[in-house]
Amino acid sequence: MKGFLRKLVIAMLLGVVVYGVFVAWAGYRDIGASLGRFRWSAFALALALASANYGLRFAKWEYYLARLEIRGVPKLDSLLVFLSGFVLTVTPGKVGEVFKSAVLAETHGVPAARTAPIVFAERITDVIGVITLIVIGSLGFSGGLIWAGVGTAAVLCGLLLVIWRAPGEWLIATLKRRPGRLAAFAPKLEEAFESLRIVASPSALLWPSFLSVLGWGGEGLALYLLVRGFGVEVPAPLAMFFYATATLAGAVIPVPGGLGVAEAMIQEQLVRLGRVPQSAATSAMLLIRFATLWWAVVVGFVALAILRARFPKLMRQGADEVLAQ
């Protein structure tokens, strides 16, 4: 647990530094004044929309478990396992959410190699959803389709690697010929590749991608409501565009939780393209990140605490080793 907590504390400290810089840049007195005029009911709605996205993402998790024919996991346990992955939301590209595969293995004996590819499939459908929102928001807005093209190319490359079996088969065959631990790792990798081909096949991506559009669209709508809470009007499609491009950039650039990247893009786009006053833009950016990124971490810790109460031996041994892999 020590290594796990250390990584999280480092990410939180990085977040404090990043937000401190933004507040200092915008002026803490102006930030305080804008928050004093803010309608806090908008923040409650933002939290509700973010939580609704978690529900949609859980539906994707259940869908993928069914595709992999993983049965016998009670819905409550499955929900808690899924939400527990949010404790590592602040990892680069959210790849730390593979943690939920380790938790499912400890609590219900499902091999982690079998379910870890779900995280990759989730990221693909998330990118598809975000790109869809970018395209919608970029209609009539120059420059937006560039982001859509970059994201589409990334998705197509990812799908090509999944569908094209030769590289994976070559890697597995090479590992099997190696002595020691590398050869022992080959069967797990082979199992992971088979699961990946199931959950990331084109036919398995349609429904989850639709859910991603709804979920991330809800969080983009949350940014729109927060800006309105400061008495500033920005078209909803444009606010979704700002949030989607910032989310994509934060996922592509390998920094914990997109810290610094997503914040800078949201704030800059609100000011330069949305004509939002700098103090209100900075405040809205801070609130949307608290309502999405850090609220997810809180939800993850609550879920993990409940799981540890239900399964007292959870994470007592080997947790740090799993996270380090």
N, C-alpha and C positions, 0 to 999 in steps of 0.2 A: 504493500500500500504506500510505502514511503516514496518510491519513485513516481507512482501515479499522482500523488498529491503534489509532489515537487513540480511536475510538468504543469499541473493546473495552476498552481500559485504563480509560476513564472508567466503564464499566459495572462493571468489576472493583473499582475503588476505591469505587464506590457500594455494592457488595456487602460490602466490608470494613467500611465505616461502619455499614451496617445490622446486620451480625452482631455488630459490636462493641457496638452499643447493646443488643442482646438479651442478650448475655453480661453486660454491666454491670448490666442490669436484674435478671437472674436471680441474679447473684452468681457471679463467676468461680470462687471456691472450691467452691461447690455444683456448678457445671458440671463442674469437674475431678473432684470426688468421684463424681458420677454416671457420668462416662465411665470412671472407674476400676473401677466395678462392671459395666460394660457387656459383654455377650457379643458380641465382634466378628465372630463367624460370622454374626450377623444382618445386619451391614453388607455382608458378602460376598454374602449372599442378595439384599439390596436392590440391589446393583450388577448382579447377574445378572438380576433382574426388570426393571430399567431397560433393560439391554442387550437383553432379549427384546422389549421394547416397540419398540426401534429396528428390530429385525428385522421386526416386524409393520408398522411404518410404511413400511419399505422395500418390503414386499409391496404396500402401497397405491400407492406411487410407481410400481412396475412395472405395476400395474393401470391407472393413469391414462395412462402412456406407451402402453400397448397400446390403450386407448380412443381415444387421439389418433393411432393408427397410426404411432407413431414407432418405427422398427426400425433394426437395424444397430448398436446400442450394446451392446457386450459387457457381460455381467452384472457382472463385476468393476468395470469403469469406471463402470457405472450405480450400483453400491453406493457407490463412493468419491465420486462426484458427489453422491449423496443425503446421505451422511454429512458432506460438506464444508459443507453448509448449516447444520450444527449450530454452526459457529463464531459464527454470529449468533443463537443461541438467546436471547441476552440483549437482543434488540431487542423493542420493544413489540409484544405480540401475536404474536411470532415472525415478523413479516412480513419480516424480514431474510433468512428462509430462501429468498426469491426469488433469493438469491445463487446457489443451485445451478442455476437456469435460466441465469444468466450463465456459469457454469462449463461447463455442458453445451453452450452455444453456442460457447465458445472451444475446447473439446476435440473436439466432434463435429459442429459446424456446424448444430445444431438451433436455429432462431430462438428467442430468449428470449421474445418475445411469444407464441409458441405454447405454451410450457410454464409460464410464470409463473402462469396461472390455476390450475394444480395446487395451488399454495400456498393459494389461497382455498378450493378444494374440501377440502383437508386440514384446514383450520381448521373448516369446517362439520362434517365427520365427527367431528373431535375434540370439538366442542361437543356433538354428538349423543351421543357416547360418554360424555362427562362427565355430561350431564344424565341419561342412563340410570342411571349409578352413583348420582347424587344421589337419584333416585327410589327405587332399591333401598334405599339407606341411610336414606332418610327415612321408610320404612314404620314407622308407630307412633311417629314422632318429630316433634313439632310444629315448624313453621317451615321444615322442609326443602323442602316442596313450593313454597314461595315462590320459592326459587332455581330450581327446575325450571321454574316458569312464566315467569320472566324469560328463562332460557336458551332455552326453546322459542319464545318470541316473537321473540328475536333470530334464531334459525335460520329461522323462517318468513319474517321480513322479508328475510333474505339470499336465500332461495330465490325469493321474489316478485320481487326485483330481477333475478335471473338469468332467470326464466321470462318476465317481462314485457319484451318486446323494444323497446317504443316509446321508453323513455328512452335506451337505448343507441344506437338508430338515430338519434334526434334529435341526440345529442351528436356522433356520427360525421359526420352530414350538416353540422352546424354547423362542425366543424373543417375539413371539406373546402372550405368556402366562405371560410375565413380565409386570408390570404396568408402566405407564408413557412414557418417551421418547424412551425406548428400544422397546416397542411394536410398536410405531409409525415408528421406523426405519426399522422394519421387511419388509414392502412392498417394500421399496427401495432396500433392500438387495435381496429380491426375484427377483425383476426386473433385478438387476445386474447379478445374477446367471443365469437367462434365457439368457441374452445377451452373457454371457461368454460361455455358452454351444454352442451357435451359432457360435461365432467368433473363438473359440478355438477347435472346433471339428476337428477330423483328416482330413475330406474332405475339411475344410476351411483353412487348414494350408499349403497345397501343393504349390499353386501359390505364396502366400506371402513368403514362405521359399525360393523359387527360387529367388525372388526379393532380399531377404536378402543376399543370396550367392553373387549375382552380386554387391550389394551395398557395403557390407563389404569387398568383394574382391577388389573393386575399392579403398577403403581406404588403404588396405594392399599394393596395387600397388603404392599408393601415397608414402608410406614409402620406397618402393624400389627405386622410382624415386628420393626421397630426399637423400638417401644414395649415389646414383649415382651422385647426384649433388655435392657431396664432392670428387668425383673422386675415389670412392671405389665401387668395384663390389661385390654384394651379390645376389645369385640366387633369382629370383622373388618369387617362391614358399616358400623359406625359409623366406623371408621378410614378406610374408603374414602370415606364421606360427607365427612369432614373434608378429605381430600386433594382430592376432586373439587370441593367448593365453593371451596377455596383456589385451585385451578388455574383455575377459571372466573373468579373475581374478579381473579386476576393477569393473565388474558388480556384481560378487558374494560377494566380501568383501564390507560391508556397510559403505563406505566412500563417501563423495560428489564427484560425477563424476569420481570415481576411483582414485582421486588425490593421488599421491605418490605410489600407487600400480602399475597402468598401466605404469607410467613413469619409475619406477625402473625395471620392467620386460623388457620393450623395450630396455632400455639402457644396462642392464646386458646381455641380449641375443645377442644384436648386438656385444658387446665386446667379450664375451666368446665363442659364437657359430658362429657368423658371422665374427669374426676376424677383426672387424672395430676398428680403433684407438679410444681411449676413447673420445678425444675432438670432433671428427666427430660424434661418436655415441650419445654423449650428445646433440650436436647441432641438429642432425637429430631427436632425441626424442622431443626436445623442439619445433621444427618446425612442426612435425606431430601432436602434441597436439594443437598447435595454429591453424593448418589447419583444425582440426576436432572438438575438444571439444570447444575451445573458438570462433572459427568462427561460430559455431552453436548458441552460446549465442548471438553474434552480430546479426545474421540473425533473431533470435527470437525477439530481441528488436525492430528491424526495422519493422517486421511484426506486432508486438503488437502496435507500434506507429501508423501504417497505420490503423489498426483496430479501435483504439481509435478515430482517426479522422473521420472514417466512422460511428462509434457508440459512440458518446460523453459520454453516461452514463455508458459505459463499465468500470467495476472495481471500480466504485465510492463507492459502498457499498458491504460489505460482502466478499471481495476478500481474506482477511487474514483468515477469518473463513473457507473458502473453502480450502485454502492451508493447514490449520492446521489439516484437517480431514484425 
